[in-house]
Amino acid sequence: MANQKSFLSNKLATELVLRAMRPEDSDAVARIYLESRQHHFSWVKHPKLADFVTDSHGERVMVAVFGNEIVGFASLSEWDHFLHLLFVKEGWQGYGIGARLLEWARQAVNEPLELKVVVANLDAQRFYDREGFVPVRKSQLARPQNVTYRDGRK
């Protein structure tokens, strides 16, 4: 299993393509968003496939493609250097896809990138900590509570 993961990680490092989302990608990206929210965001009541279009409106969306499959995406609000969404398809976590999407977002803005993470999402917090982000605010009143992170590398 470890050798298989290493092999796939090496292939992804050389063959993963990041590109701007196209209209024909919308359904695949919306499915990744919906499935992740259904499995990991218990506070979201009745998530729908159409939520992606609403939640990313006006943002620049980059997709991560391996072979012919979209395996992740990021949605960036450039005017306020805010990474709104970053999702990796179920079963594809741990291969560096999120880090590649994050690097794209960092390069797309001139100011330090900011993002929010729900307090209960410990995996996301560990990921952003590893990637050099630092917590700058905690919103106690938001439901669910969240932490704002800022890129400590810029």
Salt bridges, closest charged atoms under 4 A:
GLU15 OE2 - LYS11 NZ 2.88
ASP25 OD2 - ARG19 NH1 2.55
ASP27 OD2 - ARG31 NE 3.31
ASP51 OD2 - ARG37 NH1 2.87
ASP51 OD1 - LYS48 NZ 3.47
GLU59 OE2 - HIS84 ND1 2.99
GLU69 OE2 - LYS89 NZ 2.63
GLU78 OE2 - ARG60 NH1 2.87
GLU90 OE2 - HIS40 NE2 2.94
GLU103 OE1 - ARG106 NH1 3.93
GLU114 OE1 - ARG137 NH2 3.67
GLU114 OE2 - ARG150 NH2 2.56
ASP123 OD1 - ARG126 NH2 2.48
GLU131 OE1 - ARG106 NH1 3.71
ASP151 OD2 - ARG106 NE 2.75
